[in-house]
Amino acid sequence: MYNLFALALFGIILENVIGTRKFLVLFFISGLFASVISSFFYNSALGASGAIYGILGALVVLRPTMQIWAYYIPMPMYIAGLVYFVVNFFGAYFGIGNTGKLKQ
């Protein structure tokens, strides 16, 4: 759900900045790279989430001062990218939220 929201929100912005072809290349390469790297640490792949991190990272580099609302607070894109990373890192580390594990 959050990946879809992030893709719709940030993907549209990035696609307008770099164009459709470059966006698709970045999206797929980020997803593949994240899946390969995550295979050393997890039993499942991080394809979609990794692709979203690629999009966020590209926006942090290309539009670092772009103002967005993250967690109901206005902030520049570089701060929002850092916050998004920290929240997801600690969420995965401590098992908070959707970690991709099936409930039994």
N, C-alpha and C positions, 0 to 999 in steps of 0.2 A: 504494500500500500504506500509506504513512504518512498520507495524507489519510483513508483509511478508519479507521485506528486513532484518529486525532485526532477524527474525527467521532463515532465510537462512544464514546470516552472523555469528551471535553469536551461534545459535543452533548447527550448524555443529562443531564449535570449542568445545562447551560444551559437545556434544555427544561423541567426540573423547576423552575428558578428563575423563568423568564419565561412559561412556557406554550407550548403547541404552535403556536398561530397566530403569536404574536410571533416565535417561533423560526424558523418557516418564512419569514416576511417578512424577518427579518434575514439568514438564510442566502441567499435568492435575491437580495436587494438587494446584499449583500456580493459575491456571485459576479459579478453584472452590473457593478457598479462596478469591480471588479478587472479584469474583461475589457476594459472600455472604456479604463481608464487604461493597462493593459498594451499595448493595441494601438498606442500611441504609441512604445513602446520595443521590442516583440518582434513576431515574425511569428506567434506563437501566443498563445492566450488563457490567462489564469490563473484561470479560473472556479472550479474546485473548490478550488484552493489559496487563492484570494482569499476564498471563502466560509468556509474554515477559519480564516483570519486574522480574519475578522469575528467568528466564534464566540470565538476566543481573546481578541480585544480586548474583547468584551462581558464575558467572565468576568474579565478584568483590571480592568475598571471596576466590575463588580458585586460581585465576591468577591476583592479584591486580596490578602487575607491567607490565603485558602484554601490549605492545604498540599497539594502534589502531589509526586510523584516524577518528575523529569525527568533523563534521562541518569544514572539510578541514584543520584540525589542528591535528598533532600527539600528543597523550597524553596517559598516563597510564590508564588502565581499571578503576581504582577506581575514577579517575577524570572524565572520560567519563561517568561512571554510575551516578555520581553526577550531571554533566551537563545535561544528558538526563532527569533525574528526575526533575531538576529545570525548564528546558524548557517546559516539559510536564505539570508540576504543574501550572506554570503561564499561559500557553496556555489554560488550562482547566478553571482556575480561572477567566481569563479575556475574555474567549470565543474566543481565537485566534486559527485559524486552524480548523481541523475537530473535533468537539466536540460530534459527534454522533447524532446531532439534524437533523431532516429532514427539508429540505428547502421547503417552501410553496409558 
